[in-house]
Amino acid sequence: MQASVMDVMDLSPGDFVTLLASAAITKGVVLSVDEYFVTVQWISRPNMQGKVTTHREADLYKLAYRGSSRSLQSAGREGLSPSD
């Protein structure tokens, strides 16, 4: 059986993600990924800032950019804060 594109998200440590099941705005950084689970530290999540949780990859959505010093420096040059 062949995996579909939706089955493979290819998350890596340092990627920014959001939690699909949450009605609130959430943003976290991937700390680790194994065969079944992703460990995330939350930057923006009600009552969970700084906390670490583990989720199925299917419960997360990868945001457009990775958390690297280069992307954060670029955001600063454009007058944006890294959380924008």
C-alpha positions as CSV (number, residue, x, y, z in Angstrom):
1,M,0.0,0.0,0.0
2,Q,1.4,3.4,-1.0
3,A,1.4,6.4,1.4
4,S,-0.4,9.4,0.2
5,V,1.0,12.9,0.4
6,M,-1.3,13.6,3.4
7,D,0.3,10.7,5.3
8,V,3.8,12.2,5.2
9,M,4.3,15.6,6.6
10,D,8.1,15.4,7.2
11,L,8.4,17.3,10.4
12,S,11.8,18.0,11.8
13,P,13.2,19.5,15.0
14,G,13.0,23.3,14.7
15,D,9.8,23.4,12.6
16,F,7.0,25.6,13.7
17,V,3.6,23.9,14.0
18,T,0.0,24.7,15.1
19,L,-2.5,22.4,16.7
20,L,-5.3,21.5,14.3
21,A,-7.9,20.6,17.0
22,S,-7.6,23.9,18.9
23,A,-10.0,26.8,18.3
24,A,-7.4,29.1,19.9
25,I,-4.3,30.4,18.1
26,T,-1.5,28.0,18.8
27,K,2.2,28.0,17.8
28,G,4.9,25.7,18.9
29,V,8.4,24.5,17.9
30,V,9.1,20.8,17.2
31,L,11.6,19.4,19.7
32,S,11.7,15.8,18.5
33,V,10.1,13.4,16.0
34,D,9.9,9.6,16.2
35,E,8.0,7.1,14.2
36,Y,4.6,7.9,15.8
37,F,4.8,11.0,17.9
38,V,6.0,14.6,17.8
39,T,7.2,16.5,20.9
40,V,6.4,20.2,20.8
41,Q,7.2,23.1,23.1
42,W,4.5,25.7,22.9
43,I,5.3,29.4,22.2
44,S,1.7,30.5,22.0
45,R,-1.1,28.3,23.4
46,P,-3.5,29.4,26.2
47,N,-2.2,28.2,29.6
48,M,0.5,26.2,27.9
49,Q,3.3,28.7,27.0
50,G,6.7,27.0,27.6
51,K,5.2,23.6,28.3
52,V,6.1,20.5,26.3
53,T,3.5,18.1,25.0
54,T,3.5,15.1,22.7
55,H,1.1,14.7,19.7
56,R,0.4,12.5,16.7
57,E,1.8,14.1,13.6
58,A,-1.7,14.1,12.1
59,D,-2.9,16.5,14.8
60,L,-0.3,19.2,13.8
61,Y,0.0,21.5,10.9
62,K,3.4,22.7,9.8
63,L,3.7,26.4,9.4
64,A,5.5,28.1,6.5
65,Y,8.9,28.7,7.9
66,R,11.5,27.0,10.1
67,G,12.8,28.3,13.3
68,S,16.3,29.3,12.4
69,S,18.4,32.3,13.3
70,R,18.5,33.3,9.7
71,S,14.7,33.5,9.4
72,L,14.5,35.3,12.7
73,Q,17.1,37.8,11.6
74,S,15.2,38.3,8.3
75,A,12.0,39.0,10.2
76,G,13.9,41.6,12.4
77,R,15.2,43.4,9.3
78,E,11.7,43.7,7.9
79,G,10.4,45.2,11.1
80,L,8.5,42.1,12.1
81,S,8.8,40.3,15.4
82,P,9.6,36.5,15.3
83,S,6.1,35.8,16.6
84,D,4.4,37.5,13.6
